[in-house]
Amino acid sequence: MKDLTRYVIVNADDFGHSEGINRGVIDAHEKGIVTSASLMTNAPAAEAAVRLARQYAALSLGIHVNFTREGERLVDLEDLQAVRRELEAQFNRFLDLTGRLPTHIDSHQHVHREFNIGRFFIELSQRYGRPLRGYCEVVYVSGFYGQWEYGKTEEKYISVEFLISLLKGRKSEFSEVACHPGYVVDGFEPPYNREREIELKSLTDPRVKAAMEEEGIKLINYDDYLNLVRAA
């Protein structure tokens, strides 16, 4: 372990989902440990998110493919051609909004892990040489989340102490810790909402960054990861 440099990407999902989430992601990047974000291209605040991201060169920006809306299916996952079309449409929307390729690919509620449709994501990842969450050398870490049972908040899993223990437990060279920072705003009340502000407080707590420095864990974004892999 002592000879292994541990690199951690802290990625904020749901960028573009709301104005409050956009602000939370940026604050978690500016004041905390978030290094990367995943953009929902079909969400109400997507364009605003892209405008914000352009002001922060150190924040890598990937795509958060979105086929669901709080339990509602936006595309029939059994209609494989519809899935392929929607995936391509959201990817092209990302290109139109940002003018560049995403640094990585993942999905809302992990739909890219579903049987039959996962292959479309893998093919897209291979076509453009973009890391796909759970299918690359970056080990995905999902433990920092405050509602493992629907509607039941467990703050201990989004506390400073838990986040530090999660980071210290990394054993692989490259890891991605997912998070969902944000602010509660009027007119946007998803099931996972107040928890986002608790996450934000933990992500920006100076004790977290201090613990990472003590452990020799290096914060990177997905651009850094791609550059390290190419250099190797």
RASUL-V449909 format. One line per field, one symbol per residue. psi: psi as a letter, one per 20 degrees, with the letter a starting at -180 (. if undefined). burial: b if it has 9 or more other C-alpha atoms within 8 Angstrom, else e. Layout:
psi = ???
burial = ???
This chain:
psi = hhippppppoporjpihrhhgggggghhggibjpiqqppoikqhkghhgggghiinhioqoapnpojqnlhppiqoiinhhhggghghghghhggghhjrqqirpaqpkkhiiqqhihhhggggghgjkppppikaioppojhnpjmhppiopnhhikrggggghgghipirgpqooqrmqrqpqqjomrhofhhhhggghghjphhghghghhikppprahgggghgghh.
burial = eeeebbbbbbbbbbbbbbbbbbbbbbbbbeebbbbbbbbbbebebbbbbbebbeeeeebbbbbbbbbbeeeeeebeeeebebbbebbeebbebbbeeeeeebbbbbbbeebbeeeebbeebbeebeeeebbbbeeeebbbbeebbbbeeeeebbbebbbbebbbebebeeeebbbbbbbbbbbbeeeebeebbebbbbbbebbbbeebbebbbeeebbbbbbeebeeeeeee
